[in-house]
């Protein structure tokens, strides 16, 4: 993430960010035959706090995503940046990222297995100020779609927030199987998420009886919450939309974690 972009992102997250130095710990494990390296981010000062599984955009785990996790974590959350590609897949450009994400979309069972394995790593993290009874997940773009797959899989978490994520799936949620509350935040002018997909997502959530919310942010396109996104016209950071989205996230999780 470019320095000026990181400053903008930190400003967007002012209520979330903290000045204390963050701890970063790499977690190595395997899912089936795939070696994985996720990254745990937390401020070790203070009391235990909820945990958030953060699934990056299609570029996967990199320094920009770790910087984002630090800003989100602050003193409010322990964040695990989830590696769902595997340690041998670290896209260097959009073409490589597109191929990696497409491979995951083509095998959603494997995608769900990897994101659930990351959740298990977060839940079992030791020597960190984590309240393991309060777990949620968030994701950006491809990561938002993956976070929704985590919810659809029936994972035992309080809530899931998707930021400008793809809403479609070939394994739709089934009634009685989804435990998480769902918040999908979309750019009102996002050309990558057509009305037909939004309508299908609405029918899916209603049919499965999920506690869900869908929010369209006016004037925002895809990538609105990514401070270094500057690929007009389709993928552009929007500071106003980002601030509103992260405020919604905080309110959503405060309610979800307070629920019995």
Buried (B, 14 or more C-beta within 10 A) or exposed (E): BEEEBBEBBBBBBEEBBBEEEBBEEEBEBEBEEBEBBBBBBBBEEEEEBBBBBBBBBBBBBBEBBBBBBBBBBBBBBBBBBBBBBBBEBBBEEEEBBEEBBEEBBEEBEBBBBBBBBBBBBBBEBEEBBBBBEBBBBBBBBBBBBBBBBBBBBBBEBBBBBBBBBBBBBEEBBEEEEBBBBBBBBBBBBBEBBEEEBBEBBBEBBEEBEBBBBBEBBEEBBBBBBBBBBEEEEBBBBBBEBBBBBBBBBBEBBEBBBEEE
